[in-house]
Structure formats: structure tokens, C-alpha cells
Amino acid sequence: MCLGIKTSKEVKVAVALFLLILFKNDVFCPKMRDLFVKMHLRKIRILLSNLHSSQKCISTCTASWHSQKFSSVEELLGLHKTKQNRIIYPLKELEKYLSNCVNKTNFSIFEPSLEDIKKAETYFTPTAKHTIDYFTSAVRMDHIPPASQPEVCFIGRSNVGKSSLIKAVFSLVPNIHVKISKTPGHTKKMNFFKVGKEFALIDMPGYGYHAPKDFVDMVEPYLNSRHNLKRTFLLLDASVGITELDKIAIDMCEEFGIPYVIVLTKADRAAKGELLKCVVKVQEVIERQTKGCFPQPFLVSSLHFWGIHLLRCFIAHVSGVL
């Protein structure tokens, strides 16, 4: 247990930290400090190593605990209103840091109430009569299932965090089969997930250097001709910003004349200043260079669940169930 009762190792780490504080504040005289270091140099190194390992372990456990804790709206209700809003509406939270010359009206076009978000969540919660799971995969149009229900698809550059985001969206579904890999370009097929009888979510292969060889033949016909495709979610990495490959993807969506929306992933990895620059740049591209893009970008973190509840609500909205 990382956060349980202190073990002897943790006590030693605490002692090491205490001694460091004493050294930093010159509590020991120089001669005593030098003597102590010579006598216990190896032990100090081991203790410092243990301290670093414990900090990493606590950080990892805390992040995992937060991810599980905030997957449902009900789990946010005990938080202060400010923290609630920071998790549910992360883009609104950034507004106060933007200058007055930035157009902020598009940041709140889709701003559902907490009740609407709760209602949308029910569609992402499985029951005996409402099953949610991976359905099938396809590499060509003649392999895909019939267009019997509304569909939304997620597409983005390889390693944009697409599979992690889908896993977060479906976090209320135990044991759902969403493959997540550290290797870019892991998704090689169009993977279909059925959300009851309401709609389907499709995980598209990533574009870029790690894209499958038949990416164009697989993806473009689907985007261009799937009449039940209600919205394409174009994922961009907020810690990187818009790349040349992303611009090509935007041009493709514009050329096909399909409705799409930009989702900025990995918001937790970007420093606030870089995140603000990215948001402003994306907003400028949407306003000046697009016609089919939804005016409001969505900001998310799959790790901390920032924006996930709002994104679920938007998916339910464009699918026609909300």
C-alpha cells in the first residue's frame, strides 16, 4: 500500500527528509555536517533514492485514485463548486487567464446543466437491457456493420491519446475492451463500440507516420459516405498544438463537408501558458479556416477526467438521444 500505515522504509525516508531540511537551514555547523556526510554518505544516497521512489509511487497512486473517483458525476457532487466546474467545464476555467481581445463567446455554446450531464451519463452506464461493449472491427467498407443507428467517430494523429480518451468515456463500463498502447499507431482497424440500441462509437486508425498503409482507402470512404455518421471528433494533442498533419485532417473534413468537432487531449500535460496558446490558436483556425467545424473546441484529460462528462453529454446530444 502506497498510502497506508508507515513502514520502516517510510520512516527512514522521513528521517532523510528531516535531515535535508536541517542541512538546508544550516542547523548543523559545517564541521559536524561534513563529518556526518562522510560517515553516512552511502546511507544518505539510499534514503534519497527511496524518497524519490516513494514520491513517484504516491503520485501514481493518487492519480489512479482520482481517475476512478471522478468517472461519474455523482462522485463530483461532494466537491466545492469551483472544483466541480474545473473538472466538468475545463475550457471555461481557462477563460479568466485570456486577454479581453480574445473572443470567448464560442467557449460556452454547448454548456448543458448538471441535470443534462447526469441524464447523458445514463447512456454510458450499462444495464441488463442497455449493453455497452466492443462490437466488431473492419478494414474496408464492405466489412463494416449496417448503418442501423447513429454513429460518431474518433480520429486523430497517432499517439494523440485516442484510445485512452475512449477508455475514459466508457469508464463506467466494467471490463470494456479498449486496447491502449504506448506504441503509436496501435489502432490498425475501424473498431466499433455499441452503446445499447442508441448509437455507436467508432475508434478510427490514427493518421501520420505510424498510420496503417491502407489508411486512406479505409478511412476516407467511411467519412465521405457513411450517411448515419452524426459527428466526427477530431483529436489534437493540447501539449503539442496543431501540427501540419492535423491541418491536413481539418482540410479533409472540410473537403468532405462533414460535421466535426475538435477535441484537445492531454490537457494535463501542457503548462498553463502553452495550453492557453494552443486554445487561442485552435479557436483562430476554427473561426477563420473552417465551415463544418463546431465553433466550440473541447478540452479533456483522460487521466484526471477533465471535460469527460461534458464530452459524453455532447456525444449523446449529437447522436440524438438527449
C-alpha positions, 0 to 999 in steps of 0.5 A: 500500500502506497498510502497506508500505515508507515513502514520502516522504509517510510520512516527512514525516508522521513528521517532523510527528509528531516535531515535535508531540511536541517542541512538546508537551514544550516542547523548543523555547523559545517564541521559536524555536517561534513563529518556526518556526510562522510560517515553516512554518505552511502546511507544518505544516497539510499534514503534519497533514492527511496524518497524519490521512489516513494514520491513517484509511487504516491503520485501514481497512486493518487492519480489512479485514485482520482481517475476512478473517483471522478468517472461519474458525476455523482462522485463530483457532487461532494466537491466545492463548486469551483472544483466541480466546474474545473473538472466538468467545464475545463475550457471555461476555467481557462477563460479568466487567464485570456486577454479581453481581445480574445473572443470567448463567446464560442467557449460556452455554446454547448454548456448543458446543466448538471441535470443534462450531464447526469441524464447523458451519463445514463447512456454510458452506464450499462444495464441488463437491457442497455449493453455497452461493449466492443462490437466488431472491427473492419478494414474496408467498407464492405466489412463494416456493420449496417448503418442501423443507428447513429454513429460518431467517430474518433480520429486523430494523429497517432499517439494523440491519446485516442484510445485512452480518451475512449477508455475514459468515456466508457469508464463506467463500463466494467471490463470494456475492451479498449486496447491502449498502447504506448506504441503509436499507431496501435489502432490498425482497424475501424473498431466499433463500440455499441452503446445499447440500441442508441448509437455507436462509437467508432475508434478510427486508425490514427493518421501520420507516420505510424498510420496503417498503409491502407489508411486512406482507402479505409478511412476516407470512404467511411467519412465521405459516405457513411450517411448515419455518421452524426459527428466526427471528433477530431483529436489534437494533442493540447501539449503539442498544438496543431501540427501540419498533419492535423491541418491536413485532417481539418482540410479533409473534413472540410473537403468532405463537408462533414460535421466535426468537432475538435477535441484537445487531449492531454490537457494535463500535460501542457503548462498553463501558458502553452495550453492557453496558446494552443486554445487561442490558436485552435479557436483562430483556425476554427473561426477563420479556416473552417465551415463544418467545424463546431465553433466550440473546441473541447478540452479533456484529460483522460487521466484526471477526467477533465471535460469527460462528462461534458464530452459524453453529454455532447456525444449523446446530444449529437447522436440524438438521444438527449 
